[in-house]
Every structure is written in C-alpha cells, then in structure tokens.
Amino acid sequence: MVRRVLAQLQRQLVPPAYRQWHTLGAFRLRLQQAGHILGSAYVEIDAPTPTGTRRVVFSGDLGAPSTPLLPAPRRPARPLCW
C-alpha cells in the first residue's frame, strides 16, 4: 500500500522551475536561487489585495556572493514596500 501511494505521489508532483512565474489560484509565485546550498531558493509571491497586488518574499539563509560552486543570490525584481 505504501509503495502504491509513493508511486502515485511521484507521478503527481511536478517541481516548479526557477525564475518563472507560476499561478496557484489567485497567487503568482516564483522561485529564485538563494545560493545557500544546491537547490535552495527563496520565494516571491504576488498576492492580490483590495487595492492591487502586494509582493511578499520568503527566504531563509541567502548565500555569499563569491562562493566558487554556487551562483550568487539575486535580489527580488522590485523593491519591497510595506
């Protein structure tokens, strides 16, 4: 039973690509390379509000800009306004 469930999950899970906007209901999200460890990312989310759209960024530890094996992290595309 567990193997069948895991096989079904593998068929259904699709990892989102970096640097591309993805729609999830009323939200848009984009993964950007964090440069902390291989595969790490921070998430930008555009969320609808009554007056427009607000961008929210979730991140953990961002990497150092001069590591030889990992790309430097990029800042979000536009400044954050609170």
Helices and strands as residue ranges (DSSP letters): H 2-12, E 22-24, E 27-33, E 41-49, E 52-58
